[in-house]
Each structure stands twice: as C-alpha cells, then as structure tokens.
Amino acid sequence: MTKLIFAPVSIVAGIAAGLVGKKLFERLWGVVDDAEPPKPEERPAPIGKLAFALAIEGALFRLVKGLTDHGSRYAFSRLTGSWPGERPQQAK
C-alpha cells in the first residue's frame, strides 16, 4: 500500500529531478564550451566531444535523480512513518 501512495510523489520528484539535471548540465556545459553541446543525431558531431557531453549529462542526471529519490523517500517516511521501498538486509 505504501508503494501505491508513494507513486505520485515519486513521479513528481522524478520530473523535477530531470528538469534540475538539465539546467545543471546546461550551466556546466556553458563553462566547458561556448557552443551548444553536440547531440547524437548530428552528423558533424566530434565523437570525443559528444562522448564527454553525454558522460557529463548522464552522471549529473543520475546524481540529481538519486539524491531526489532518496530525499523524497526520506520526507515521505518522516510524514508517514513508513519507508517506501526496500530496506537493506542486516548482516548476519
């Protein structure tokens, strides 16, 4: 039941994380290069620059998404007293 109640919170947090991640990438790329970041569908994209842009974008997105997901779960837990998701197994 907790997962069902938490689902809308998770969806909204995921969308917000995507938007924040995109803005962070745009700001960081502005420091790296004055030009727009290359896109995979562009024919003249230099492979090294493309790989670098994709690696930065992916790492930032994963970082923001993971922190947002954990934060939303923590906040949900504080409000409801129930952690939505898996609990780590205790060492034996």
Residue pairs with C-beta under 8 A, 6 or more apart in sequence:
2 80
2 82
2 83
2 84
3 84
3 85
5 80
5 84
6 73
6 76
6 84
6 85
9 72
9 76
10 69
10 72
10 84
13 68
13 69
13 71
13 72
14 65
14 68
14 69
16 68
17 61
17 64
17 65
17 67
17 68
17 69
18 61
18 65
20 64
20 68
21 57
21 60
21 61
21 63
21 64
21 65
22 61
24 60
24 64
25 37
25 56
25 57
25 60
25 61
28 56
28 60
29 37
29 53
29 56
32 52
32 56
33 49
37 53
37 57
38 45
38 46
38 49
38 50
38 53
39 45
39 50
40 50
40 54
73 83
73 84
73 85
76 82
76 83
76 84
77 83
77 84
